[in-house]
Amino acid sequence: MRIIAYIVLLVFILSACKKEYVQPKEITENVSFSNDIVPIFSDHCVSCHVSGGLFTGLILSSDVAYNQLFTAGTNAPYINLSNPTSSSLYVKMITNMPPTGLLSSDKTEMILKWIEQGAENN
């Protein structure tokens, strides 16, 4: 009887841990690099991706981020305009960046939409 109680308790605990996927809202407007993307980098990336930081291969501070995405390091470019979902910037952000916890689906969708719209420096 105790085993059944433990199993029920375990199932209850595991079901409570399940994280539900939240469908991001559809982005219909033009995405601006300076107004939409740079704030994401500022809030979630520049603590490590800054000159003198942990990951100096890609600097995402507002003054150099755009150029860095296309020219920095051996992994550049981080943007693939012909196949946006394979852009290394997008792939990293949906799989393992930032290391403190993945971005919300709204933010990753914003980054993807910016790439799909041509990744302009606007």
Sine and cosine of phi, psi and omega as CSV:
sin_phi,cos_phi,sin_psi,cos_psi,sin_omega,cos_omega
0.00,0.00,-0.63,0.78,0.01,-1.00
-0.91,0.42,-0.56,0.83,0.01,-1.00
-0.89,0.46,-0.69,0.72,0.02,-1.00
-0.89,0.46,-0.67,0.75,0.03,-1.00
-0.89,0.46,-0.66,0.75,0.04,-1.00
-0.91,0.42,-0.64,0.77,0.02,-1.00
-0.90,0.43,-0.71,0.71,0.03,-1.00
-0.88,0.48,-0.69,0.73,0.02,-1.00
-0.89,0.45,-0.69,0.73,0.01,-1.00
-0.89,0.46,-0.70,0.71,0.04,-1.00
-0.88,0.48,-0.67,0.74,0.02,-1.00
-0.88,0.47,-0.72,0.70,-0.01,-1.00
-0.90,0.43,-0.71,0.70,-0.01,-1.00
-0.91,0.40,-0.61,0.80,0.01,-1.00
-0.94,0.35,-0.48,0.88,0.04,-1.00
-0.96,0.29,-0.39,0.92,-0.02,-1.00
-0.99,0.12,-0.21,0.98,-0.05,-1.00
-0.90,0.44,0.79,-0.61,0.02,-1.00
-1.00,-0.10,0.81,-0.58,-0.03,-1.00
-0.99,0.11,0.66,-0.75,0.07,-1.00
-0.96,0.27,0.75,-0.66,0.04,-1.00
-0.95,-0.30,0.88,-0.47,0.01,-1.00
-0.91,0.42,0.83,-0.55,0.00,-1.00
-0.93,0.37,0.48,-0.88,0.05,-1.00
-0.94,0.35,0.56,-0.83,-0.02,-1.00
-0.94,0.34,0.72,-0.69,0.01,-1.00
-0.99,-0.11,0.89,-0.45,-0.04,-1.00
-0.95,-0.32,-0.29,0.96,-0.02,-1.00
-1.00,-0.02,0.22,-0.98,0.07,-1.00
-0.93,0.36,0.67,-0.74,0.01,-1.00
-1.00,-0.07,0.75,-0.66,-0.02,-1.00
-0.98,-0.18,0.74,-0.67,0.04,-1.00
-0.88,0.48,-0.77,0.63,-0.08,-1.00
-0.95,0.32,-0.57,0.82,-0.06,-1.00
-1.00,-0.02,-0.45,0.89,-0.09,-1.00
-0.92,-0.39,-0.68,0.73,-0.11,-0.99
-1.00,0.07,-0.73,0.68,-0.01,-1.00
-0.83,0.55,-0.67,0.74,0.05,-1.00
-0.87,0.49,-0.55,0.84,0.07,-1.00
-0.90,0.43,-0.73,0.69,0.04,-1.00
-0.87,0.49,-0.70,0.72,-0.03,-1.00
-0.89,0.46,-0.65,0.76,-0.05,-1.00
-0.98,0.21,-0.49,0.87,-0.19,-0.98
-0.81,-0.59,-0.20,0.98,-0.18,-0.98
-0.85,-0.53,-0.60,0.80,-0.17,-0.98
-0.95,0.32,-0.19,0.98,0.08,-1.00
-0.90,0.43,-0.45,0.89,0.06,-1.00
-0.93,-0.36,-0.63,0.77,-0.07,-1.00
-1.00,-0.06,0.93,0.38,0.02,-1.00
-0.62,-0.79,0.43,-0.90,0.03,-1.00
-0.81,0.59,0.82,-0.57,-0.05,-1.00
1.00,0.07,0.01,1.00,-0.01,-1.00
-1.00,0.06,-0.19,-0.98,-0.03,-1.00
-0.93,0.36,-0.61,0.79,-0.08,-1.00
-0.86,-0.50,0.99,0.15,-0.08,-1.00
-1.00,0.09,0.02,1.00,0.07,-1.00
-0.94,0.35,-0.41,0.91,0.04,-1.00
-0.66,-0.75,0.93,-0.37,0.00,-1.00
-0.99,-0.12,0.82,-0.58,-0.06,-1.00
-0.91,-0.42,0.37,0.93,0.10,-1.00
-0.94,0.34,0.48,-0.88,-0.20,-0.98
-0.84,0.55,-0.52,0.85,-0.08,-1.00
-0.97,0.24,-0.35,0.94,-0.05,-1.00
-0.78,-0.62,-0.07,1.00,-0.14,-0.99
-0.82,0.57,-0.74,0.67,-0.08,-1.00
-0.86,0.52,-0.78,0.63,-0.01,-1.00
-0.90,0.45,-0.61,0.79,0.01,-1.00
-0.88,0.47,-0.61,0.79,-0.03,-1.00
-0.89,0.46,-0.42,0.91,-0.04,-1.00
-0.96,-0.27,-0.29,0.96,-0.13,-0.99
-0.74,-0.67,-0.20,0.98,-0.17,-0.99
-0.99,0.14,0.75,-0.66,0.19,-0.98
0.94,0.35,-0.03,-1.00,-0.05,-1.00
-0.97,0.25,-0.26,0.97,0.00,-1.00
-1.00,-0.04,-0.07,1.00,-0.03,-1.00
-0.94,0.33,0.52,-0.85,-0.05,1.00
-0.99,0.17,0.47,-0.88,0.02,-1.00
-1.00,0.01,-0.05,1.00,-0.03,-1.00
-0.89,-0.45,0.75,-0.66,0.07,-1.00
-0.87,-0.49,0.99,-0.16,-0.06,-1.00
-0.93,0.36,-0.47,0.88,-0.01,-1.00
-0.98,0.18,-0.36,0.93,0.04,-1.00
-0.57,-0.82,0.98,0.21,-0.12,-0.99
-0.80,0.60,-0.60,0.80,-0.03,-1.00
-0.94,0.34,-0.23,0.97,0.08,-1.00
-0.99,-0.14,0.04,1.00,0.06,-1.00
-0.85,0.52,0.76,-0.64,-0.06,-1.00
-0.89,0.46,-0.52,0.85,0.08,-1.00
-0.86,0.52,-0.77,0.64,-0.02,-1.00
-0.91,0.41,-0.72,0.69,-0.02,-1.00
-0.86,0.51,-0.71,0.71,0.03,-1.00
-0.86,0.50,-0.66,0.75,-0.08,-1.00
-0.96,0.27,-0.35,0.94,0.05,-1.00
-0.99,-0.13,-0.15,0.99,-0.04,-1.00
-0.92,-0.40,-0.68,0.73,-0.10,-1.00
-0.45,-0.89,0.25,0.97,0.02,-1.00
-0.78,-0.62,0.58,-0.81,-0.13,0.99
-0.96,0.28,0.35,-0.94,-0.07,-1.00
-0.92,0.40,-0.26,0.97,0.02,-1.00
-0.99,0.16,-0.13,0.99,0.00,-1.00
0.57,-0.82,0.67,-0.74,-0.06,-1.00
-0.88,0.48,0.44,-0.90,0.06,-1.00
-0.93,0.36,0.35,-0.94,0.07,-1.00
-0.92,0.40,0.38,-0.92,0.01,-1.00
-0.89,0.46,-0.51,0.86,0.05,-1.00
-0.89,0.45,-0.64,0.77,-0.02,-1.00
-0.96,0.29,-0.67,0.74,0.03,-1.00
-0.92,0.38,-0.57,0.82,0.06,-1.00
-0.91,0.41,-0.60,0.80,0.05,-1.00
-0.89,0.46,-0.70,0.71,0.02,-1.00
-0.89,0.45,-0.71,0.71,0.02,-1.00
-0.88,0.47,-0.70,0.71,-0.01,-1.00
-0.89,0.46,-0.64,0.77,0.04,-1.00
-0.86,0.50,-0.70,0.72,0.03,-1.00
-0.91,0.42,-0.71,0.71,0.00,-1.00
-0.87,0.49,-0.52,0.85,0.01,-1.00
-0.99,0.12,0.10,0.99,0.09,-1.00
0.95,-0.32,0.02,1.00,0.05,-1.00
0.76,0.65,0.79,0.62,-0.02,-1.00
-0.98,0.21,0.46,-0.89,0.07,-1.00
-1.00,-0.02,0.96,0.29,-0.07,-1.00
-0.88,-0.48,0.00,0.00,0.00,0.00
